[in-house]
């Protein structure tokens, strides 16, 4: 056998000296920065069988093929699948060293999560590439644009941020496609996108071509529904490519074409709602979700109904419509529980997600017991899911731990808060080590730990945690201000409080002024979302003014905060009445310092009335506030008695 092989191979080499082509590649585990996958079988028709080495690399040789010929690579590892399977169809290069084929493999159960991570990375790369190209073009035109340059630059940054805000959901949508389930046209376009050729993908998905395919599909007697569904998916991919190029109106038109192809398709209509929600087009989003809900209810598709209701709940909560949010969440929860009763494990992840959203709503409305009940059930589910499949579910587990830690802090359960925050931080640091896109989650937990440190007067730990959070968030806000600016402002606000506690007044004012400036800017675009942050910042700056004896400034600043909180409380009393009370208490102190006895008593009395009402339902959280204001009133009474005796204050 060995003698025959020694004769055959030289003959092949002599017969095709200029035609032989090679394909080089590397196989990694799970993600782009994953570990090399060694001893993986690699094959292709017309090539030798290869096996990856210790660095994950392989070489396939095609004696009878030339550069430019198409090939399909086959990867073999029991219990594993290829994450980016669409890229296994490739073309041989004249110089195989130029662009080795990257192949990602993962366990079969992890495919969708790993695909989501891979597509998210490619989506963000495409957005950044387009941003840089447009920025370079803008710089060339800077002199000619004159004063219009700054406006165009801000517009470009807003477009970039709008595109990035949808990156996660676009990645999830792309990741759901299973191998062999989409049309050849869509696979070819997707391959161009993954190769960095977004414009090429758009050209391939030419609208005239898609119109013709839709017309042909409608004339078919058999298979028309399937063809129209594929046509709709092609339009959706065209829309996603437009989003990557910041062509949002073109994207909206393409989605409308997808709806025209498949008007009763749940996912197409749902994606239109999500698209509008991410662009803060709330009215259009609500209209699309209503249509999605109608389709799902008509088809008695319970899981689709619950899925839509969950997103409607998020939309309502974002728009400060808590009663509508509660109604949507509770119906979704009821459906998920019934589905779980009928088919256990069928929608546990979705059930946990809705429970977590309910926890956020309940905490926002100062219903901590209900929030805790929802968080703890979500945590129990997510712990079990993460135990079964850590790759897919550890991020969600950390999210719930983080939310529960915030609630613990609210209720002064500091030991519990520190325990769950530290567990969340450990998970998130490990996720960020594997994938830097999780750094923003690390900063979230560091910020919350810093607040907890501040409450416990652990000032060195607070400065360390908040300082690291600030460093991460500044860089993220520089890259993507729309997504991360408000997080940066949160940390600046907390650092301002720390500086004030440490009598570092100049640093405190600098941090707080920057936070307020950011929140005011954000509130101009989305007042229903960011006005509470403006009021919180004003409240804190008012306290700083009072500390520095700037009582007129303090009264003005706290008065503006109170005006905002009163208006918010008129719409949502459960959430904002305690903040009205807190601001009134601060104003009472200022009036007292100014010698305005009646104004101080009026402010303290109203604050006490509010706090006592909330303490009746949640004594753990609000009894300290009641005691604080009562103490202020008692002090005010003593002050009045002293004045009556002619004493100076």
ABEGO torsion letter per residue (X at the ends): XAAAAAAAAAAAAAABAAABBBBBBBBBBGBAABBBBBGBBBBBBGBBBBBBBAAGBBBBBBAABBBGBBBBBBBBBBGBBBABAAAABBBBBABAAABBBBBBBBBAAAAAAAAAAAAAAAAAAAAAAAAAAAAAAAAAAAAAAEAAAAAAAAAAAAAAAAAAAAAAAAAAAAAABBBGABBAAAAAAAAAAAAGBAAAAAAAABAAAAAAAAAAAAABABGAAAAAAAAAAAAAAAAAAAAAAGBAAAAAAAAAAAAAABAABAAAAAAAAAAAAAAGBAAAAAAAAAAAAAAAAAAGBAAAAAAAAAAAAAAAAAAGBAAAAAAAAAAAAAAAAAAAAABBGAAAAAAAAAAAAAAAAAAAAGBAAAAAAAAAAAAAAAAAAAAABAAAAAAAAAAAAAAAAAAAAAAGBAAAAAAAAAAAAAAAAAAAAABAAAAAAAAAAAAAAAAAAAAAGBAAAAAAAAAAAAAAAAAAAAABAAAAAAAAAAAAAAAAAAAAAAGBAAAAAAAAAAAAAAAAAAAAABAAAAAAAAAAAAAAAAAAAAAAGBAAAAAAAAAAAAAAAAAAAAABAAAAAAAAAAAAAAAAAAAAAAGBAAAAAAAAAAAAAAAAAAAAABAAAAAAAAAAAAAAAAAAAAAAAAAAAGBBX
